[in-house]
Amino acid sequence: MKKEEILAQFNLKLPVVASPMFIVSQMDLVSESCKNGIIGTFPALNNRTSEGFEQWLIDLKADLKQFEEETGTKPCPYGVNLIIHKTNARVQADLDICVRQQVPIVITSLGAAEQVVKAIHSYGGLVFHDVTNKYHAQKAIAAGVDGLILVTAGAGGHAGINNPIPFVAEIREIFDGIILLGGAISTGQDVATAMQMGVDLAYMGTRFINTKEAVAKDEYKQMIIDSGTADIVYTAAVSGIPANYLRMSLEAIGVTKDMWDQKVKVDLGKKLDVEAKAWKNIWSAGQGVASIKDNPSTKDLIARLRSDFKSAIERQHTLLEKYK
């Protein structure tokens, strides 16, 4: 199926994916995203067990089906993030569940495995893969993924260091599939800018932390409102993988500036309960915090993003007239 046909089937009201965030992205946020015209996603590991993860999928599918029956409106598809890493002991069990429940979109991170792609394609699902550089993009393309998520400088969580403008152009030269762009996208204007660069979907995380449905402490949301670009720290000291965090949350637990260059061994399967507790106090966010000043409902936020997106496109038409 061609890219345009796939995107048309998504029934999007706005070309946005609410990205999967550890702890933060759970069923209320995913459901409200899908019902209001964007793709909602969550990490499989946000549920402590594979059995619980499968029950979440069953409940989510029932909720979206009921919404469609009651409103006559088809919700957007949802997605699940799988960590494809040898230390993730749950990856095979969670992959089997995705196949059994026929998850529409699977987002893979830390490894693009051909066998995973084949498993998701077996029932018609799509695979999007996180990449931060051309080398990993090429490996993902070879594995047969349907979409590439370009995670660029300023993104929340496990971010890259590339500027989005040349990175998008570089990957578009070698890939004609679906391209998503992540990295400090927080407004409808930002979404329009991403589309102008030639991507298909904007990948937006930090902005959705500050919604009523997000599972995040009030202090976390307030810290985002109080922060600017200078308050985002890019460090591997937390998990061994470079990521962006809120400076004040690092300092609050004693991770000071002289420790930011330290690294720890990557082991995503080790003591998940302990890691989850740590992430409740070490708060990730991207440089898009500079544009976040409130905590609306997901529904209201998407409505605002749509309005701002349309206004931005209209301004582009004005520029076209000016420079014709």
C-alpha positions as CSV (number, residue, x, y, z in Angstrom):
1,M,0.0,0.0,0.0
2,K,1.3,3.5,-0.9
3,K,2.2,6.0,1.8
4,E,-0.6,8.3,0.8
5,E,-3.2,5.5,1.1
6,I,-1.9,4.5,4.6
7,L,-2.0,8.1,5.9
8,A,-5.6,8.5,4.5
9,Q,-6.7,5.4,6.5
10,F,-5.5,7.0,9.7
11,N,-8.5,9.4,9.6
12,L,-6.3,12.2,11.2
13,K,-7.6,15.6,12.0
14,L,-4.1,16.8,12.6
15,P,-0.8,15.1,11.4
16,V,0.4,14.3,14.9
17,V,1.5,11.3,16.9
18,A,1.4,11.7,20.7
19,S,4.6,9.8,21.4
20,P,5.0,7.0,23.9
21,M,6.4,8.3,27.2
22,F,7.5,6.1,30.0
23,I,4.9,6.2,32.9
24,V,3.2,9.3,31.4
25,S,1.4,7.7,28.5
26,Q,-1.4,5.5,29.7
27,M,-4.9,4.6,28.6
28,D,-6.7,7.8,29.2
29,L,-4.2,9.9,27.2
30,V,-4.1,7.3,24.4
31,S,-7.8,7.0,24.2
32,E,-8.4,10.8,24.2
33,S,-5.8,11.3,21.5
34,C,-7.3,8.7,19.2
35,K,-10.9,10.0,19.7
36,N,-9.8,13.6,18.9
37,G,-8.0,13.1,15.7
38,I,-4.4,12.1,16.3
39,I,-2.5,8.9,16.9
40,G,-2.1,7.9,20.6
41,T,0.7,5.6,21.7
42,F,2.1,4.1,24.9
43,P,5.1,1.9,25.8
44,A,4.3,-1.8,26.5
45,L,6.5,-1.5,29.6
46,N,4.2,1.1,31.2
47,N,2.2,-1.9,32.5
48,R,4.3,-3.9,35.0
49,T,3.4,-7.3,33.4
50,S,2.8,-8.7,29.9
51,E,-0.6,-9.9,31.2
52,G,-1.6,-6.4,32.3
53,F,-0.3,-5.0,29.0
54,E,-2.6,-7.3,27.0
55,Q,-5.6,-6.4,29.2
56,W,-4.9,-2.7,28.5
57,L,-5.1,-3.5,24.8
58,I,-8.3,-5.3,25.2
59,D,-9.8,-2.5,27.2
60,L,-8.5,0.2,24.8
61,K,-9.9,-1.6,21.7
62,A,-13.3,-1.9,23.4
63,D,-13.3,1.7,24.4
64,L,-12.5,2.9,20.9
65,K,-15.1,0.6,19.4
66,Q,-17.8,1.9,21.7
67,F,-16.8,5.5,20.8
68,E,-17.2,4.7,17.1
69,E,-20.6,3.1,17.6
70,E,-21.9,5.9,19.7
71,T,-20.6,8.8,17.6
72,G,-20.3,7.4,14.1
73,T,-16.7,8.8,14.0
74,K,-13.8,6.5,13.3
75,P,-11.1,7.0,15.9
76,C,-7.4,7.3,14.8
77,P,-5.3,4.2,15.3
78,Y,-3.2,3.6,18.4
79,G,0.4,2.5,18.7
80,V,2.6,0.5,21.1
81,N,6.3,1.1,21.7
82,L,8.4,-2.0,22.0
83,I,12.0,-1.8,23.3
84,I,13.9,-4.2,21.0
85,H,17.0,-4.7,23.2
86,K,18.5,-7.9,24.4
87,T,18.2,-6.9,28.1
88,N,14.4,-6.4,27.7
89,A,13.2,-9.8,28.9
90,R,9.6,-9.1,27.9
91,V,10.2,-8.3,24.3
92,Q,9.1,-11.6,22.8
93,A,6.1,-12.0,25.1
94,D,4.9,-8.4,24.3
95,L,5.5,-8.9,20.6
96,D,3.3,-12.0,20.7
97,I,0.6,-10.0,22.4
98,C,0.8,-7.3,19.7
99,V,0.3,-9.9,17.1
100,R,-2.5,-11.6,18.9
101,Q,-4.3,-8.3,19.5
102,Q,-3.3,-7.0,16.1
103,V,-1.9,-3.6,17.3
104,P,-2.2,-1.2,14.3
105,I,1.1,0.5,14.8
106,V,4.2,-0.8,16.6
107,I,7.0,1.7,17.4
108,T,10.3,-0.1,17.8
109,S,13.3,1.4,19.7
110,L,16.9,0.4,20.3
111,G,16.9,-2.1,17.5
112,A,15.2,-2.7,14.2
113,A,14.8,-6.5,13.9
114,E,13.5,-8.0,10.6
115,Q,11.7,-10.7,12.5
116,V,9.7,-8.1,14.4
117,V,8.7,-6.4,11.2
118,K,7.6,-9.7,9.7
119,A,5.6,-10.5,12.7
120,I,3.7,-7.2,12.7
121,H,3.3,-7.3,8.9
122,S,1.7,-10.8,9.2
123,Y,-1.6,-9.3,10.1
124,G,-1.3,-5.9,8.3
125,G,0.2,-3.9,11.1
126,L,2.7,-1.1,10.6
127,V,6.2,-0.6,12.1
128,F,7.7,2.8,12.8
129,H,11.3,2.9,14.1
130,D,13.1,5.5,16.2
131,V,16.4,6.7,14.6
132,T,18.9,9.5,15.5
133,N,21.2,9.1,12.5
134,K,21.5,7.9,8.9
135,Y,23.3,4.7,9.8
136,H,20.4,3.5,12.0
137,A,17.9,4.7,9.4
138,Q,19.6,2.5,6.8
139,K,19.5,-0.5,9.1
140,A,15.8,0.1,9.8
141,I,15.0,0.5,6.1
142,A,16.8,-2.8,5.4
143,A,14.6,-4.5,8.1
144,G,11.5,-3.4,6.1
145,V,10.0,-0.8,8.4
146,D,7.1,1.3,7.2
147,G,8.1,4.5,8.9
148,L,11.1,6.3,10.4
149,I,10.8,8.5,13.4
150,L,13.6,11.1,13.2
151,V,14.4,12.0,16.8
152,T,16.4,15.2,16.6
153,A,18.1,17.7,18.9
154,G,15.9,19.1,21.7
155,A,13.6,16.1,21.8
156,G,12.4,14.9,25.2
157,G,13.7,11.5,26.4
158,H,16.2,9.6,24.4
159,A,17.0,12.3,21.9
160,G,19.5,12.8,19.0
161,I,21.8,15.6,18.3
162,N,21.0,16.3,14.6
163,N,19.4,19.5,13.4
164,P,16.1,18.5,11.9
165,I,16.3,20.4,8.6
166,P,19.3,18.6,7.1
167,F,18.4,15.3,8.8
168,V,15.0,15.2,7.2
169,A,16.5,16.1,3.8
170,E,19.1,13.4,4.2
171,I,16.7,10.6,5.1
172,R,14.1,11.6,2.5
173,E,16.8,11.0,-0.2
174,I,17.0,7.3,0.8
175,F,13.5,6.6,2.1
176,D,10.1,7.0,0.4
177,G,8.0,5.7,3.3
178,I,6.4,7.6,6.2
179,I,8.7,10.0,8.0
180,L,7.9,11.4,11.4
181,L,9.8,14.2,13.1
182,G,10.4,14.5,16.8
183,G,12.3,17.3,18.6
184,A,10.8,20.3,20.5
185,I,7.5,20.3,18.6
186,S,4.9,21.9,20.9
187,T,2.6,24.1,18.9
188,G,0.4,24.0,15.8
189,Q,3.0,26.4,14.1
190,D,5.7,23.8,14.9
191,V,3.6,21.0,13.2
192,A,3.1,23.2,10.1
193,T,6.9,23.9,10.0
194,A,7.6,20.1,10.2
195,M,5.2,19.5,7.3
196,Q,7.0,22.3,5.3
197,M,10.2,20.4,5.8
198,G,8.7,17.4,4.0
199,V,7.8,15.0,6.8
200,D,4.4,13.2,7.0
201,L,3.7,13.3,10.8
202,A,4.9,15.4,13.8
203,Y,6.0,13.3,16.8
204,M,5.0,15.3,19.9
205,G,5.8,14.2,23.5
206,T,6.6,16.9,26.0
207,R,3.5,19.0,25.1
208,F,1.3,16.0,26.1
209,I,2.9,15.7,29.6
210,N,1.0,18.8,30.4
211,T,-2.5,17.5,29.8
212,K,-5.0,16.4,32.4
213,E,-4.9,12.8,31.2
214,A,-1.2,12.4,31.4
215,V,0.1,10.3,34.4
216,A,2.5,12.9,35.7
217,K,2.8,14.6,39.1
218,D,1.6,18.2,39.4
219,E,5.1,19.2,40.3
220,Y,6.4,17.7,37.1
221,K,3.9,19.6,35.0
222,Q,4.7,22.9,36.9
223,M,8.4,22.4,36.4
224,I,7.8,22.2,32.6
225,I,5.8,25.4,32.8
226,D,8.6,27.1,34.7
227,S,11.4,25.8,32.5
228,G,13.0,27.2,29.3
229,T,15.5,25.7,26.8
230,A,18.4,26.3,29.1
231,D,16.8,24.1,31.7
232,I,17.0,20.9,29.6
233,V,20.0,18.8,30.2
234,Y,21.3,16.2,27.7
235,T,23.0,13.4,29.6
236,A,23.6,9.6,29.7
237,A,24.1,9.6,33.4
238,V,20.6,8.3,34.2
239,S,20.2,5.2,31.9
240,G,23.4,5.0,29.9
241,I,21.6,6.3,26.8
242,P,21.8,10.1,26.1
243,A,18.5,11.7,26.9
244,N,17.1,15.1,27.8
245,Y,15.9,15.8,31.4
246,L,14.6,18.7,33.4
247,R,17.7,20.2,35.1
248,M,15.8,21.0,38.4
249,S,14.6,17.3,38.7
250,L,18.2,16.1,38.3
251,E,19.5,18.6,40.9
252,A,16.7,17.6,43.3
253,I,18.1,14.1,43.6
254,G,21.7,15.1,43.6
255,V,22.7,14.7,40.0
256,T,24.8,17.8,39.7
257,K,26.5,19.4,36.6
258,D,29.8,17.6,37.3
259,M,28.0,14.3,36.9
260,W,26.2,15.0,33.6
261,D,29.1,13.5,31.5
262,Q,29.0,10.2,33.4
263,K,27.5,7.0,31.8
264,V,26.0,3.9,33.3
265,K,25.7,0.5,31.7
266,V,22.5,0.0,29.6
267,D,20.3,-2.7,31.1
268,L,16.6,-2.2,30.4
269,G,15.6,-5.5,31.9
270,K,17.3,-4.9,35.3
271,K,15.1,-4.1,38.3
272,L,12.2,-2.5,36.3
273,D,10.4,-1.6,39.5
274,V,13.5,0.2,40.8
275,E,13.9,2.1,37.5
276,A,10.2,3.0,37.4
277,K,10.5,4.6,40.9
278,A,13.6,6.5,39.7
279,W,11.8,7.8,36.7
280,K,9.0,9.1,38.8
281,N,11.5,11.7,40.2
282,I,13.9,12.1,37.3
283,W,11.7,14.0,34.8
284,S,12.3,14.0,31.1
285,A,11.3,16.8,28.8
286,G,12.4,18.4,25.6
287,Q,13.3,22.0,24.7
288,G,9.7,22.5,23.6
289,V,9.0,23.4,27.3
290,A,9.7,27.0,26.3
291,S,6.3,27.1,24.6
292,I,4.3,25.3,27.3
293,K,2.4,27.5,29.8
294,D,-0.7,25.5,30.8
295,N,-2.3,22.1,31.5
296,P,-5.4,21.6,29.3
297,S,-7.4,18.5,28.6
298,T,-6.1,16.4,25.7
299,K,-9.2,17.3,23.8
300,D,-8.8,21.0,24.3
301,L,-5.1,20.9,23.4
302,I,-5.7,19.1,20.1
303,A,-8.4,21.6,19.2
304,R,-5.9,24.5,19.9
305,L,-3.2,22.7,17.9
306,R,-5.5,22.3,15.0
307,S,-6.5,25.9,15.0
308,D,-2.9,27.1,15.2
309,F,-1.9,24.7,12.5
310,K,-4.5,26.0,10.1
311,S,-3.5,29.6,10.9
312,A,0.1,28.8,10.2
313,I,-0.8,27.3,6.8
314,E,-2.8,30.4,5.9
315,R,0.2,32.6,6.7
316,Q,2.2,30.5,4.3
317,H,-0.3,31.3,1.6
318,T,0.2,35.0,2.4
319,L,3.9,34.6,2.0
320,L,3.4,32.9,-1.3
321,E,1.5,35.9,-2.6
322,K,4.1,38.2,-1.2
323,Y,7.0,36.4,-3.0
324,K,5.3,35.2,-6.1
